Amino acid sequence: MTQSRHVPVMLQRCLDMLAPALESPGAVVVDCTLGLGGHSEALLARFPEARLVALDRDKEALRLSGDRLAPFGDRATLVHAVYDELPDVLDRLDLPRVQGVLFDLGVSSMQLDEADRGFAYAQDAPLDMRMDQTTGISAAEVLNTYPAGELVRILRAYGEEKQAKRIVSAVVRERDKEPFSNSARLVELIRDSLPQAAKRTGGNPAKRTFQALRIEVNGELTVLERAIPAAVKSLAVGGRIAVLSYHSLEDRLVKQVFAAGAANTAPPGLPVVPERYQPRLKLLTRGAELPTEEEVAENRRAAPARLRGAQRIREDAE
C-alpha cells in the first residue's frame, strides 16, 4: 500500500473540530469509516491518551489499516461492521458513551483504485460495487434484474440523473440481448443514450449512474439514516461528531439530524423552556464547511466534500 494514493480529506479541520472532546485521558473516539486508516492514524497520533474504535464493512480495508495502525497497539480496536451497527459494537466493547465520532462517507480511495471492484467508471471492471464483497447483490445484478421503474427511481433519487428514463430504456433493451457484467459497456451505453447537451456538463456522463448504483448496492442512505442518530446518541455530554459527506443526499440527511438535535422542541408560548425541551446539540459549523482551494488542488477527491460538526450539550430527555 502506498501512502501517496490515500490523502485523508479535510484532515486538519476534522482533528481540530474533535480536539476539545479528545484531549482528556481515556477519551474514546470512533472512526465509523476506517478505509485505509488515514484519519484514524492521525487521531491516534494527535491524541496520545485516546482510544480508537474503527469500523469498516470492507475486510480488505481492515487488513491494510490493521498493518498501518499496528504501532499503536491496543489503543486501536478494529471491527468488521457497517456503521449503523455502532450501538451493537459499543455494547460488545462495554463502552456506553464515547467522546468523539468521525464519518468520512463515500467510497474509499482503495475501492476506487482497485480496478476489479467496479466502482470507477474510468476503467473497465466487473460491475460489483459492494463495499463488503462477502455479502449482498452486485451492481450487475441490480442492472440485470430490477424492473425498469425501479431503476428509474434509483437513478433519479440517488444519482439525481435527469436522463434516467433514457438510460434505463437503453439498459433494459441491451440486457435482454446480453446481461451486463462489466463497467465499460455501461459507460458506453450511457454516453450513447444521452443528448449532446447533457454530455457537455458535469464531467463524465456515467458519474451519476455509478453513484446511484453504488448507493443502492450498499444501502448507503438507509444505513446512514440509522447511523447518524445512533452516533449522536452514543456521545457523552461534551462529545463531538464530525461528518464528511460527498453528495447532497448525504449532506441533507446529516443536516436534518443535526438541526433536529440543535432545535428547541418546546410548544410555543412557554415562558420558561423546561429541560426536556432544550436542544441536545450545538452546531459546530455554519452550514457545511468546504475544503480549501489548496486542498482540492492537492487532492481532487476532496472537491465535493462537505463537513458538518456538532457537540452534545445535554442528555436526551427521559
C-alpha positions as CSV (number, residue, x, y, z in Angstrom):
1,M,0.0,0.0,0.0
2,T,1.4,3.4,-0.9
3,Q,0.6,6.3,1.4
4,S,0.5,8.7,-1.6
5,R,-2.7,7.4,-3.1
6,H,-4.6,7.9,0.2
7,V,-4.8,11.5,1.3
8,P,-7.4,11.9,4.1
9,V,-9.9,14.7,3.2
10,M,-10.0,17.8,5.4
11,L,-7.8,16.0,7.9
12,Q,-6.6,19.0,10.0
13,R,-10.1,20.5,10.2
14,C,-11.6,17.2,11.4
15,L,-8.9,16.9,14.1
16,D,-9.3,20.5,15.3
17,M,-13.1,20.0,15.4
18,L,-12.9,16.9,17.6
19,A,-9.9,18.1,19.7
20,P,-11.7,19.7,22.6
21,A,-13.5,16.4,23.3
22,L,-10.5,14.1,22.8
23,E,-7.7,15.8,24.8
24,S,-8.6,14.3,28.2
25,P,-7.1,10.9,29.2
26,G,-9.3,7.9,28.5
27,A,-11.3,9.6,25.7
28,V,-12.8,7.2,23.2
29,V,-13.1,8.2,19.5
30,V,-15.0,6.1,16.9
31,D,-13.9,6.2,13.2
32,C,-17.1,4.8,11.6
33,T,-15.5,4.7,8.1
34,L,-11.9,3.4,8.6
35,G,-11.0,2.9,5.0
36,L,-7.2,3.0,4.6
37,G,-6.8,4.4,8.1
38,G,-5.6,7.9,7.3
39,H,-8.0,9.7,9.7
40,S,-7.6,7.0,12.3
41,E,-3.8,7.2,12.3
42,A,-3.9,11.0,12.7
43,L,-6.4,10.7,15.6
44,L,-4.2,8.3,17.5
45,A,-1.0,10.4,16.8
46,R,-2.6,13.7,17.8
47,F,-4.4,12.4,20.9
48,P,-1.9,10.1,22.6
49,E,-4.2,9.3,25.6
50,A,-7.2,8.5,23.5
51,R,-8.5,5.1,22.4
52,L,-9.8,4.4,18.9
53,V,-12.6,2.1,17.8
54,A,-12.7,1.9,14.0
55,L,-15.4,0.2,11.8
56,D,-15.4,-0.9,8.2
57,R,-17.5,-3.3,6.2
58,D,-14.6,-4.0,3.8
59,K,-12.4,-6.7,5.0
60,E,-9.5,-5.7,2.7
61,A,-9.6,-2.2,4.2
62,L,-9.5,-3.7,7.7
63,R,-6.4,-5.8,6.8
64,L,-4.5,-2.9,5.3
65,S,-5.4,-0.5,8.1
66,G,-4.5,-3.1,10.7
67,D,-0.9,-3.1,9.4
68,R,-0.9,0.7,9.4
69,L,-2.3,1.1,12.9
70,A,-0.3,-1.8,14.4
71,P,2.3,0.6,16.0
72,F,-0.5,1.9,18.3
73,G,-1.0,-1.5,19.8
74,D,-4.2,-2.0,21.9
75,R,-5.2,1.7,21.6
76,A,-6.8,0.7,18.3
77,T,-9.7,-1.7,18.1
78,L,-10.8,-2.6,14.5
79,V,-14.2,-4.1,13.9
80,H,-15.8,-5.6,10.8
81,A,-19.1,-3.8,10.8
82,V,-21.4,-1.4,8.9
83,Y,-21.6,1.9,10.7
84,D,-25.3,1.6,11.6
85,E,-24.2,-1.3,13.8
86,L,-22.3,1.2,16.0
87,P,-24.6,0.7,19.1
88,D,-24.0,-3.1,19.0
89,V,-20.3,-2.6,18.6
90,L,-20.1,-0.2,21.6
91,D,-22.3,-2.6,23.6
92,R,-19.9,-5.5,22.9
93,L,-16.9,-3.4,23.9
94,D,-18.7,-2.2,27.1
95,L,-18.4,1.4,26.0
96,P,-21.8,3.1,26.9
97,R,-20.6,6.6,25.8
98,V,-17.8,7.9,23.6
99,Q,-16.2,11.4,23.3
100,G,-15.8,11.6,19.5
101,V,-17.3,10.2,16.3
102,L,-16.0,10.7,12.8
103,F,-17.7,9.7,9.5
104,D,-15.9,10.0,6.1
105,L,-18.7,8.9,3.8
106,G,-18.5,7.8,0.2
107,V,-16.1,5.4,-1.5
108,S,-12.6,4.9,0.0
109,S,-9.5,5.6,-2.2
110,M,-8.7,1.9,-2.1
111,Q,-12.1,0.9,-3.5
112,L,-11.8,3.4,-6.3
113,D,-8.2,2.4,-7.0
114,E,-8.6,-1.4,-7.1
115,A,-9.8,-1.9,-10.6
116,D,-11.6,-5.2,-10.0
117,R,-14.0,-3.7,-7.6
118,G,-16.0,-1.9,-10.3
119,F,-16.6,1.4,-8.5
120,A,-14.7,3.6,-11.1
121,Y,-16.3,4.4,-14.4
122,A,-12.9,5.4,-15.8
123,Q,-11.6,1.8,-16.2
124,D,-13.3,-1.4,-17.3
125,A,-14.0,-3.8,-14.4
126,P,-16.7,-6.3,-13.3
127,L,-19.8,-4.3,-12.1
128,D,-19.6,-5.3,-8.4
129,M,-19.5,-2.1,-6.2
130,R,-20.1,-4.0,-3.0
131,M,-18.1,-2.4,-0.1
132,D,-18.3,-5.8,1.7
133,Q,-17.7,-8.4,-1.0
134,T,-18.8,-11.2,1.2
135,T,-22.5,-10.3,1.2
136,G,-25.3,-8.7,-0.8
137,I,-26.0,-8.2,-4.5
138,S,-23.7,-6.7,-7.1
139,A,-24.3,-3.7,-9.3
140,A,-24.6,-6.1,-12.3
141,E,-27.5,-7.9,-10.6
142,V,-29.3,-4.7,-9.9
143,L,-28.9,-3.7,-13.6
144,N,-29.9,-7.1,-14.9
145,T,-32.9,-7.9,-12.6
146,Y,-34.6,-4.7,-11.3
147,P,-37.8,-3.7,-13.1
148,A,-37.4,-0.6,-15.3
149,G,-39.5,1.6,-13.0
150,E,-37.3,0.8,-10.0
151,L,-34.1,1.5,-11.9
152,V,-35.5,4.9,-13.0
153,R,-36.4,5.7,-9.3
154,I,-32.8,4.8,-8.2
155,L,-31.1,6.9,-10.8
156,R,-33.3,9.8,-10.1
157,A,-33.2,9.6,-6.3
158,Y,-29.6,8.5,-5.7
159,G,-27.9,9.9,-8.8
160,E,-30.1,13.0,-9.4
161,E,-29.9,11.9,-13.0
162,K,-32.3,13.9,-15.2
163,Q,-31.9,11.5,-18.1
164,A,-32.8,8.4,-16.0
165,K,-35.6,7.3,-18.4
166,R,-33.4,7.4,-21.5
167,I,-30.6,5.5,-19.7
168,V,-32.9,2.8,-18.3
169,S,-34.7,2.3,-21.6
170,A,-31.3,1.6,-23.2
171,V,-30.3,-0.7,-20.2
172,V,-33.5,-2.8,-20.5
173,R,-33.1,-3.1,-24.3
174,E,-29.5,-4.2,-24.0
175,R,-29.8,-6.5,-21.0
176,D,-32.4,-8.5,-22.9
177,K,-29.7,-9.2,-25.6
178,E,-27.0,-9.9,-23.1
179,P,-26.8,-9.3,-19.3
180,F,-24.4,-6.6,-18.1
181,S,-21.2,-7.8,-16.4
182,N,-18.6,-5.0,-17.0
183,S,-18.4,-1.3,-16.4
184,A,-17.1,-0.3,-19.9
185,R,-20.3,-1.5,-21.7
186,L,-22.5,0.5,-19.3
187,V,-20.4,3.7,-19.7
188,E,-20.6,3.4,-23.4
189,L,-24.4,2.8,-23.3
190,I,-24.8,5.9,-21.1
191,R,-22.8,8.0,-23.5
192,D,-24.8,6.8,-26.5
193,S,-28.2,7.4,-24.8
194,L,-27.6,11.0,-23.6
195,P,-28.4,14.0,-25.8
196,Q,-25.4,16.1,-26.8
197,A,-26.2,19.0,-24.3
198,A,-26.2,16.6,-21.4
199,K,-22.8,15.3,-22.3
200,R,-21.2,18.7,-22.2
201,T,-21.9,19.4,-18.5
202,G,-20.7,17.9,-15.2
203,G,-17.8,15.7,-16.0
204,N,-18.1,12.0,-17.0
205,P,-21.8,11.4,-18.0
206,A,-21.7,8.0,-16.3
207,K,-20.8,9.5,-12.9
208,R,-24.4,9.9,-11.6
209,T,-25.5,6.4,-12.7
210,F,-22.5,4.8,-11.0
211,Q,-23.2,6.8,-7.8
212,A,-26.8,5.7,-7.8
213,L,-25.9,2.0,-8.3
214,R,-23.3,2.2,-5.6
215,I,-25.7,3.7,-3.1
216,E,-28.4,1.1,-3.9
217,V,-25.9,-1.9,-3.8
218,N,-24.6,-0.8,-0.4
219,G,-27.9,0.6,1.1
220,E,-25.9,3.7,1.9
221,L,-28.6,6.2,2.6
222,T,-30.8,3.7,4.5
223,V,-27.7,2.8,6.6
224,L,-26.9,6.5,7.1
225,E,-30.4,7.3,8.2
226,R,-29.9,4.9,11.1
227,A,-26.2,5.6,11.7
228,I,-26.1,9.4,12.3
229,P,-28.8,9.4,15.0
230,A,-27.2,6.4,16.7
231,A,-23.8,8.1,16.7
232,V,-25.3,11.3,18.2
233,K,-27.0,9.1,20.9
234,S,-23.6,7.4,21.7
235,L,-21.9,10.7,22.5
236,A,-21.2,11.7,26.1
237,V,-22.1,15.2,27.1
238,G,-19.3,17.4,25.7
239,G,-18.7,14.8,23.0
240,R,-18.3,15.8,19.4
241,I,-19.2,14.4,16.0
242,A,-17.7,15.3,12.6
243,V,-19.2,14.1,9.3
244,L,-17.7,14.4,5.8
245,S,-20.2,13.8,3.0
246,Y,-19.7,13.9,-0.7
247,H,-23.1,14.4,-2.3
248,S,-26.2,16.5,-1.5
249,L,-28.3,13.5,-0.4
250,E,-25.9,12.5,2.4
251,D,-25.3,16.1,3.4
252,R,-29.0,16.8,3.6
253,L,-29.5,13.8,5.8
254,V,-26.7,14.9,8.2
255,K,-28.0,18.5,8.2
256,Q,-31.5,17.3,9.2
257,V,-30.3,15.1,12.1
258,F,-28.0,17.9,13.5
259,A,-30.7,20.6,13.1
260,A,-33.3,18.5,14.9
261,G,-30.8,17.9,17.8
262,A,-30.0,21.6,18.0
263,A,-33.6,22.7,18.0
264,N,-35.7,23.8,21.0
265,T,-38.7,21.4,20.9
266,A,-40.9,23.2,23.4
267,P,-44.5,24.0,22.5
268,P,-44.8,27.7,21.5
269,G,-45.6,30.2,24.2
270,L,-44.0,28.7,27.3
271,P,-42.5,31.4,29.5
272,V,-39.6,29.1,30.6
273,V,-38.4,26.2,28.5
274,P,-38.2,23.0,30.6
275,E,-35.0,21.0,30.4
276,R,-36.6,18.2,28.4
277,Y,-37.3,20.6,25.5
278,Q,-33.9,22.2,25.4
279,P,-31.5,21.5,22.5
280,R,-29.3,18.4,22.8
281,L,-26.7,19.5,20.3
282,K,-24.7,22.7,19.5
283,L,-23.8,23.1,15.8
284,L,-20.0,23.5,15.2
285,T,-20.3,24.6,11.6
286,R,-22.2,27.3,10.0
287,G,-23.8,25.4,7.2
288,A,-21.4,22.9,5.6
289,E,-17.7,23.7,5.5
290,L,-15.8,23.2,2.2
291,P,-12.2,22.1,1.6
292,T,-9.8,24.9,0.7
293,E,-8.7,25.6,-2.8
294,E,-5.2,24.4,-1.9
295,E,-6.5,21.1,-0.6
296,V,-8.6,20.5,-3.8
297,A,-5.5,21.3,-5.9
298,E,-3.6,18.6,-4.0
299,N,-6.3,16.0,-3.7
300,R,-9.1,16.1,-6.4
301,R,-11.2,13.7,-4.4
302,A,-11.7,16.4,-1.7
303,A,-13.6,18.6,-4.2
304,P,-17.1,17.6,-3.4
305,A,-16.6,17.2,0.4
306,R,-18.9,18.9,2.9
307,L,-18.1,18.9,6.6
308,R,-20.6,19.3,9.4
309,G,-19.9,19.0,13.1
310,A,-22.0,19.1,16.3
311,Q,-21.3,18.9,20.1
312,R,-23.5,17.1,22.6
313,I,-24.5,19.6,25.2
314,R,-27.1,17.7,27.3
315,E,-28.6,14.2,27.7
316,D,-31.7,13.1,26.0
317,A,-35.0,13.7,27.8
318,E,-36.1,10.6,29.7
